[in-house]
Amino acid sequence: MVVDPKKKKSDFNVTAYKHAIGMVESSGGKNLESSTSSASGRYQFLYNSIKHDPDMEGVTKRQFINNPELQELIMDKALNGKLKGYTYGTGYAERLKGDYNTEHDIGELTALVHFLGPGNTRKYLKDPTTFKVPGKNASPQTYVDRFKGYINDYKKDNPKEFVSELAPAPLEGGKEFSAPQIQDERF
């Protein structure tokens, strides 16, 4: 991978994030429909909240559940802050990080917004000790711990995605420079 040194390096790996959210929310796509809410698909978006996006026009909940490509499109739009009616994405997470000076990284904050919504995420970050999650859901910390566990599993299974751009490139013939590989631990 060629990286432009003038570009800011991001600590957010989209593929790892989507894997982890998919695992937390639907066991990797095994449970595509919630029995207690309108949440549906690999990422368990609330259908009633996403159905107004132009890409969802005329799409029923059942059609959404049966369309993995559309689920990916909706998640990508959410991550880019372009899902109609949704406050979400890494830009919003960066704003939260600045507003609350939290120890959570951008991935964790994006996951919290996915889990709690933007308003409840702000309430949690303002006062994590007294915040109560609505319903019978996991605590925010339990959700983040599960998310981080799946991120770590993904990193172990896909280490090349997390090798720093500073790591030495292999020489022709498969031999490497003698300098050690540097692992990227930013996510």
Secondary structure per residue as TSV (DSSP state, phi and psi in degrees):
chain	resnum	aa	ss	phi	psi
A	1	M	-	360.0	129.8
A	2	V	-	-95.1	129.3
A	3	V	-	-118.2	131.9
A	4	D	-	-75.9	116.2
A	5	P	T	-65.0	-16.2
A	6	K	T	-80.3	-18.3
A	7	K	S	-81.9	142.7
A	8	K	-	-67.7	129.6
A	9	K	-	-77.0	134.1
A	10	S	-	-94.5	146.6
A	11	D	S	-97.4	16.4
A	12	F	-	-113.8	119.2
A	13	N	-	-103.3	109.1
A	14	V	H	-59.5	-44.8
A	15	T	H	-63.5	-43.3
A	16	A	H	-65.6	-41.8
A	17	Y	H	-59.9	-49.2
A	18	K	H	-63.4	-38.3
A	19	H	H	-59.8	-50.3
A	20	A	H	-64.2	-44.8
A	21	I	H	-63.5	-42.1
A	22	G	H	-60.7	-38.4
A	23	M	H	-70.0	-45.7
A	24	V	H	-63.8	-44.5
A	25	E	H	-81.0	-36.5
A	26	S	H	-140.2	21.9
A	27	S	T	52.9	43.8
A	28	G	T	74.5	25.6
A	29	G	T	98.0	7.8
A	30	K	T	-80.7	-30.5
A	31	N	-	-117.3	89.5
A	32	L	-	-89.2	-4.7
A	33	E	B	-138.0	133.4
A	34	S	-	-85.2	140.6
A	35	S	S	-86.9	-10.0
A	36	T	S	-116.3	-3.6
A	37	S	S	-153.4	-176.1
A	38	S	S	-86.0	9.1
A	39	A	E	-62.8	136.2
A	40	S	E	-154.3	158.8
A	41	G	T	87.6	176.8
A	42	R	T	-54.5	-38.1
A	43	Y	T	-101.3	2.0
A	44	Q	T	54.7	48.4
A	45	F	E	-70.3	145.5
A	46	L	E	-72.0	114.5
A	47	Y	H	-54.4	-43.0
A	48	N	H	-63.1	-22.4
A	49	S	H	-87.3	-26.2
A	50	I	H	-101.0	-12.8
A	51	K	T	-66.5	-13.0
A	52	H	T	-90.6	-4.9
A	53	D	S	-68.4	141.2
A	54	P	G	-54.0	-33.7
A	55	D	G	-73.0	-10.7
A	56	M	G	-101.7	0.7
A	57	E	T	-56.2	122.5
A	58	G	T	77.6	3.1
A	59	V	-	-93.0	123.2
A	60	T	-	-79.1	166.3
A	61	K	H	-58.5	-44.0
A	62	R	H	-61.5	-42.8
A	63	Q	H	-63.9	-39.0
A	64	F	H	-62.4	-46.3
A	65	I	H	-59.3	-35.8
A	66	N	T	-90.1	10.7
A	67	N	-	-126.5	86.3
A	68	P	H	-59.2	-34.0
A	69	E	H	-65.1	-40.4
A	70	L	H	-67.5	-37.7
A	71	Q	H	-60.5	-41.4
A	72	E	H	-66.0	-42.1
A	73	L	H	-60.4	-45.4
A	74	I	H	-63.7	-42.5
A	75	M	H	-63.7	-42.9
A	76	D	H	-62.1	-42.4
A	77	K	H	-62.4	-42.1
A	78	A	H	-61.6	-46.9
A	79	L	H	-62.2	-31.0
A	80	N	T	-88.8	3.6
A	81	G	T	71.2	25.4
A	82	K	-	-116.8	11.4
A	83	L	S	-85.2	118.0
A	84	K	T	-55.1	127.4
A	85	G	T	80.7	7.2
A	86	Y	-	-118.2	130.3
A	87	T	-	-98.7	112.7
A	88	Y	-	-166.5	171.3
A	89	G	S	106.3	171.4
A	90	T	H	-69.2	-32.4
A	91	G	H	-62.2	-42.7
A	92	Y	H	-66.8	-39.9
A	93	A	H	-62.9	-39.1
A	94	E	H	-63.4	-38.8
A	95	R	H	-63.6	-43.5
A	96	L	H	-60.4	-42.6
A	97	K	H	-59.2	-43.1
A	98	G	H	-69.3	-41.2
A	99	D	H	-67.1	-34.4
A	100	Y	H	-114.5	-1.2
A	101	N	T	45.4	48.3
A	102	T	-	-87.0	157.2
A	103	E	S	-78.5	-16.0
A	104	H	-	-63.0	139.6
A	105	D	-	-83.0	176.8
A	106	I	H	-61.4	-40.4
A	107	G	H	-62.7	-44.4
A	108	E	H	-64.4	-41.4
A	109	L	H	-66.2	-40.4
A	110	T	H	-63.3	-39.2
A	111	A	H	-64.9	-40.6
A	112	L	H	-62.8	-40.4
A	113	V	H	-65.0	-37.4
A	114	H	H	-61.5	-42.7
A	115	F	H	-76.1	-48.2
A	116	L	H	-100.8	-19.0
A	117	G	H	86.0	163.7
A	118	P	H	-66.2	-42.1
A	119	G	H	-64.7	-48.2
A	120	N	H	-68.9	-29.2
A	121	T	H	-64.4	-42.9
A	122	R	H	-62.5	-43.1
A	123	K	H	-60.9	-43.5
A	124	Y	H	-62.5	-47.3
A	125	L	H	-66.0	-31.1
A	126	K	H	-68.7	-39.9
A	127	D	-	-149.6	77.8
A	128	P	T	-65.0	-23.4
A	129	T	T	-75.0	-30.3
A	130	T	T	-106.8	-6.9
A	131	F	-	-65.8	134.0
A	132	K	-	-117.7	129.1
A	133	V	-	-74.1	133.8
A	134	P	S	-63.2	146.8
A	135	G	T	74.5	-155.2
A	136	K	T	-106.9	36.9
A	137	N	-	-82.2	166.8
A	138	A	-	-65.4	162.6
A	139	S	-	-72.5	158.6
A	140	P	H	-56.3	-40.2
A	141	Q	H	-67.5	-38.5
A	142	T	H	-63.3	-42.1
A	143	Y	H	-61.4	-47.2
A	144	V	H	-62.8	-40.2
A	145	D	H	-63.0	-41.7
A	146	R	H	-63.0	-46.3
A	147	F	H	-56.4	-49.6
A	148	K	H	-62.7	-36.4
A	149	G	H	-60.7	-42.9
A	150	Y	H	-71.6	-32.7
A	151	I	H	-62.7	-46.4
A	152	N	H	-63.4	-39.9
A	153	D	H	-60.7	-43.2
A	154	Y	H	-63.0	-42.3
A	155	K	H	-60.8	-41.8
A	156	K	H	-64.5	-38.9
A	157	D	H	-79.7	-18.2
A	158	N	-	-136.0	55.9
A	159	P	G	-62.5	-28.1
A	160	K	G	-65.9	-25.4
A	161	E	G	-71.3	-15.5
A	162	F	G	-115.2	13.8
A	163	V	B	-80.8	131.1
A	164	S	-	-61.8	150.8
A	165	E	T	-64.2	-15.6
A	166	L	T	-83.1	-8.5
A	167	A	S	-66.2	143.9
A	168	P	-	-66.1	143.5
A	169	A	-	-84.5	148.5
A	170	P	B	-65.6	145.2
A	171	L	-	-79.4	163.8
A	172	E	T	-57.8	139.3
A	173	G	T	91.7	1.8
A	174	G	S	89.5	-4.3
A	175	K	-	-82.1	145.2
A	176	E	B	-107.6	160.7
A	177	F	-	-61.7	161.0
A	178	S	S	-79.7	-10.1
A	179	A	S	-67.2	145.7
A	180	P	-	-70.8	153.2
A	181	Q	-	-71.4	139.1
A	182	I	-	-104.4	122.2
A	183	Q	B	-86.3	138.7
A	184	D	-	-86.8	111.0
A	185	E	-	-106.4	25.7
A	186	R	-	-75.8	-24.2
A	187	F	-	-94.9	360.0
